[in-house]
Amino acid sequence: TMTIHSEEQIVDVHVRSGVYSSDTIFDYTHGYIATRLFSRNACFIMKIKKEIIPDLQEIGRLAFERETMRDVYSPNNVWALFQAGSSRLGHLKDWVLYGKHIENLCTGLPLYE
């Protein structure tokens, strides 16, 4: 499921698929995406690259198309490959940078950038 909070510039994406379940937050105000993978008990954070990641209005349009047409081709599909490296726990300076929504998602989990 996807929830778009236009006034806060936030998109919440919840994937419920057993071992592949995850929660993702697109925080356009702070410019970061965070994905919490439940099977790995970890949080992956990446900077939003405007040339690759659709803007808030485009994500809403793509979600609407997907819902209404069920099988839509778009050149703007986004895939990310996370390569595990060293992790760390978030500190106050991280949460100021990433914002409260990502803090709520990732507090207490190892962070991978």
N, C-alpha and C positions, 0 to 999 in steps of 0.2 A: 504494500500500500504506500501511497505517496500523499503527503500533506504539505501544501504550500502556504506559508505565512508571509504574504506580500508585505505587510506593514513592518515585519521584523527582518525581512530579507533572508528568510530561513526556509529550507526544504528538508523535510524529514522523510526518509525512505526506510520502510520496514520490510524485510524479506523473511518470510517464515517458510523454511524448507528443511526441516530437520537439522542435520549436522551442518548444513550450509546457511543457516539462519544468520542474519546480520541486521544492524541498524546503521544508517548513514545519515549524516547531517551535512548539508551544503550551507555554509554560513557566508553569504555574499557580503555582509557588512565587514567582516574581518578578513575575508578572502581565503578561507580554508574549507577543506572537506575532511571529515573524520568518519571512518568506518570502524565499527566494533564488530569483530567476528566472534561469535559466541563459542565456536568450536576451538578457537585458539586462545580465548580469554585475553585478547589484546586489542589495542586501538591503533589504527593506521591513519596518519594525518598527512595531507598533501596540500600544497598551495594551489589555489584555483588559477589556472592559466586561461586567460580570456579567449585566446585563439583556439583552444581545444574544448573547454567546458562551456556548454550553452548558458546564456544568461538566464535570469529568473523567469522572464516572460517566455523565452523559448522552451525552457523545461516544462512550463505549464502547458504550452501548446502541444509539445510532443506527447506529454502524458494524456492530454485530451484526445489527440489523434489515436494514440495506442488504445485507449479505452473504447472509443467509438468505432474504430475500424478493425481492431483486434490484430491486424497484421500489417503494420506500416513499415515501409522502408524509409530510413532517414540516414543521410550521410553524417548526421551529428550524434550517432550512437557513441557513448563514451565507455571505454574499457580501460581499466588501470591494472597494471601488474605491480604487485608489491613484492619487493625482495627483502626478506628478513635480514636484518643486520643487528646492530646493538640497540637495545631498548633502554628506556629510563622511565622513572615515574615523573609525572608532571609536577611542577612547582608553581608558585604564585605568578611568576613572570610569564610562564607558559599560558596560564589561564587568562591573563590580561591580553596576551597576543591572540589566542585562539577564540576567546569569548566564552560566555557562560553556558551556551547550549552545548558546545563541545566539551566543556568542563563537566557538565552533568552526564554526558555520555561516557566520558573516558576516565573520570576520577578513580584512582586506585588500580588502574590497569597499566601494564607496560605500554609506553608510547613508541611507535616507530614512525620516523619521518621519511 
